[in-house]
Amino acid sequence: ITDVWTSQNGGSASVTMFVSLQPVEATDDAFWDQFWADTATSVQDVFALVPAAEIRAVREESPSNLATLCYKAVEKLVQGAESGCHTEKERQIVLNCCRLLTRILPYIFEDPDWRGFFWSTVPGAGRGGGDEDDENARPLAESLLLAVADLLFCPDFTVQSHRRSTVDTAEDIHSIDSCEYIWEAGVGFAHSPQPNYIHDLNRTELLKLLLTCFSEAMYLPPSSDSSNTNPWVQFFCSTENRHALPLFTSLLNVVCAYDPVGYGIPYNHLLFSDYREPLVEEAAQVLIVTLDYDSSTSSSPTVDGTTTGTAMDDVDPPGPDNLFVNYLSRIHREEDFQFILKGVARLLSNPLVQTYLPNSAKKIQFHQELLVLFWKLCDFNKKFLFFVLKSSDVLDILVPILYFLNDARADQSRVGLMHIGVFILLLLSGERNFGVRLNKPYSVRVPMDIPVFTGTHADLLIIVFHKIITSGHQRLQPLFDCLLTIVVNVSPYLKSLSMVAANKLLHLLEAFSTTWFLFSAVQNHHLVFFLLEVFNNIIQYQFDGNSNLVYAVIRKRNVFHQLANLPTDSQSIQKGLQRKKKTPEPISRTNSQDGVSMEGSRPAAPAEPGTLKTSLVATPGIDKLTEKSQVSEDGTMRSLEPESSQPPPEGNLPSAVSDGEPWSGEATHPQQDRRRLSSASSSGQWTPTPDWVMSWKSKLPLQTIMRLLQVLVPQVEKICIDKGLTDESEILKFLQHGTLVGLLPVPHPILIRKYQANSGTAMWFRTYMWGVIYLRNVDPPIWYDTDVKLFEIQRV
């Protein structure tokens, strides 16, 4: 790298002038202009030339110089936005200021004494001089954000000019309607501008600065207090920003219209650079940060886009003050939904694309940001959620998610990806249509190390979930409840499970109902309740067509008999716990890791050496994540009181993990979570009692299955003896034509546990999102080695 600044400064490195600890007057333009003079430095140069130690030294030793530098850099951006950046020199100055601020801002945020600096109205904070006119009464942060917004719609700099003209008649930045300059066709905009890689590069630099401004959130410890809004995001997404609508639309359209494969020319990404991809990544990250809004505490928009309120709503447009959230919640045209869904599905499926030539198609890396974006779309816009579930297009989202879950299950550094994938499936599973869509045959073969089967997408879901539970790593245990809740939610609609999937469900029940597992932790029996509910739903509502499952239940009938006869006396409980030491089981919710992995699985290996991972806030238990709804006969749903026949899930909590390290993110639990955890992680001291076993054993919902066994087992045995059958296909044929009408107990109402927004998950999404952004921005490493507080960085 040519050290441009060095040569300008008479051979001494720029940082020596940067560290000038003598106060320098703001009026000394010759000194300050050295920082953004019209030299072609890249953002990487700026990071190399301005080391962290130097920035901190100036912050401590010469605060007035740092204050002046920030103020002058913002001033240059404001001037650039005012003038419209018509000359090459002006554009270079704007970009250099942009890079310098991107470098310095994290060091301002990490120091609590400096954090308010950008919100002060005194230019230069504590520096004499500087004229106090009206413009300067605006806090520095606001001037900076408004300038960046203007610069993102600056003709010939970041957007295509609509006039073919000389500088004299160039467009006035204040008179242009930025809605005519939206970056890409899509939602609410039909015209696709000519691609221009220089504009893409400039937009990317400005969005990087914007993201850095928003990252103040990383330097505050996690708190479930929803009033803890990010002032930078709040201002940028308010009516003060006249470009809010075109910018929101530009970001969304740029992401959803991106096609990494292009025209499908093999190896095209190796022949020329794709300037669009860095812009799309940056756009996706800025978009999810601006949509960081806790919907559980607000009057969130309902299906038709209005808030729950009075008839006055039509007069006063409803929705949150965050315009980005508001716009997102109001999208309603079918073609817009189609464009968004197709775009997100195309990008999520990209890593799965199998081609004849290895590595011939470009692989994108920002699938985690896309999952957060998809989550936000479904959370804030219920019409979009219903559109997704209206057709089998939802399977184009489901298959990539299952692929990511299966792929990440053994990697401890990707625990966050596992969580968000499961949360999305939990949200979808609360809607009847999702269960119905799962009956579509699964024919596209995605490369996954799972058993071969012929069946539906429901089979794929069950087989992947079984694999996660039996051969994932220890940190996934808090997700077991979520995984089984999803299966329970879809089970009443599954028309025909394959034999492979039926055996997987029975294997889970067998493993979860061993005495040592049931007695070794206070919450383990909930998993058995969930599985019994799955079997009951399928037998009661989908008996015809599910002969494979009925046959598997008959074959494994001893598991149900053992459950019904579970011993409850102290001696048997102790004996059951002893058995744990002798027989290793594939599944554990306590500190044992003597697991046997299933067929075709990779064992849960540690993460790649040198990988960074961020700790996550504790996931709320399934009882906090969901509310129960009952489906009545006409197909409508009504919410139920929290009280239900199932014992309250008092212990849906992560237990400590195998290596003695607390479950990821335990250090950052809010206080109440820490209290809840202590009851679970003290499972060492907790001992099962006969009363405790009786309290839930008496509620095991075994009646339907016992009745089925009572009726069918003698019939099946008789056929086998009479016909000398050993071939299971004949038995399956008999079961297919059998019926239990009038023989089973009255069908129970279908219970669906719908995802319920709460501040705990809002906080989880915030830490996860910023953790992803932190780890993905490595060139340049914007936040690396700064003192972030929102999460811990761990090397694994």
Sequence and secondary structure as in RCSB ss.txt:
>XXXX:A:sequence
ITDVWTSQNGGSASVTMFVSLQPVEATDDAFWDQFWADTATSVQDVFALVPAAEIRAVREESPSNLATLCYKAVE
KLVQGAESGCHTEKERQIVLNCCRLLTRILPYIFEDPDWRGFFWSTVPGAGRGGGDEDDENARPLAESLLLAVAD
LLFCPDFTVQSHRRSTVDTAEDIHSIDSCEYIWEAGVGFAHSPQPNYIHDLNRTELLKLLLTCFSEAMYLPPSSD
SSNTNPWVQFFCSTENRHALPLFTSLLNVVCAYDPVGYGIPYNHLLFSDYREPLVEEAAQVLIVTLDYDSSTSSS
PTVDGTTTGTAMDDVDPPGPDNLFVNYLSRIHREEDFQFILKGVARLLSNPLVQTYLPNSAKKIQFHQELLVLFW
KLCDFNKKFLFFVLKSSDVLDILVPILYFLNDARADQSRVGLMHIGVFILLLLSGERNFGVRLNKPYSVRVPMDI
PVFTGTHADLLIIVFHKIITSGHQRLQPLFDCLLTIVVNVSPYLKSLSMVAANKLLHLLEAFSTTWFLFSAVQNH
HLVFFLLEVFNNIIQYQFDGNSNLVYAVIRKRNVFHQLANLPTDSQSIQKGLQRKKKTPEPISRTNSQDGVSMEG
SRPAAPAEPGTLKTSLVATPGIDKLTEKSQVSEDGTMRSLEPESSQPPPEGNLPSAVSDGEPWSGEATHPQQDRR
RLSSASSSGQWTPTPDWVMSWKSKLPLQTIMRLLQVLVPQVEKICIDKGLTDESEILKFLQHGTLVGLLPVPHPI
LIRKYQANSGTAMWFRTYMWGVIYLRNVDPPIWYDTDVKLFEIQRV
>XXXX:A:secstr
   HHHHHTTTS HHHHHT  S   TT HHHHHHHHSS    HHHHHHHS HHHHHHHHHH HHHHHHHHHHHHH
HHHHHHHHT  SHHHHHHHHHHHHHHHHHHHHHHTSTTTTTGGG SSTTSS S     GGGGS HHHHHHHHHHH
HTT BTTTB  SS   GGG   TTT  GGGG SSSBTTB       HHHHHHHHHHHHHHHHHHGGGGGS     
TT   HHHHHHTSTT TTHHHHHHHHHHHHHH  TTTT  TTHHHHS  SHHHHHHHHHHHHHHHT   GGGS  
B TTS BS  GGGGTS  S S HHHHHHHH   HHHHHHHHHHHHHHHHGGG   SSTT S     HHHHHHHHH
HHHHH HHHHHHHHHSGGGHHHHHHHHHHHHHHTT GGGHHHHHHHHHHHHHHHTSHHHHHHTTSB  S    SS
    SBHHHHHHHHHHHHHHHS GGGGGGHHHHHHHHHHHGGG     HHHHHHHHHHHHHHTSHHHHHHSTTTH
HHHHHHHHHHHHHHHH  TT HHHHHHHHHTHHHHHHHHT   SHHHHHHHHHHHHHS  S  SSS       TT
        TT EEE       HHHHEEEEEE TTS EEE  S  SS   TT      TTS  STTGGG  HHHHH
HHHHHHGGGT    HHHHHHHHTT   HHHHHHHHHHHHHHHHHHHHHT   HHHHHHHHHH   TTTS     E
EEEEE   HHHHHHHHHHHHHHHHHH BTTBSSTTS   SS EEE 
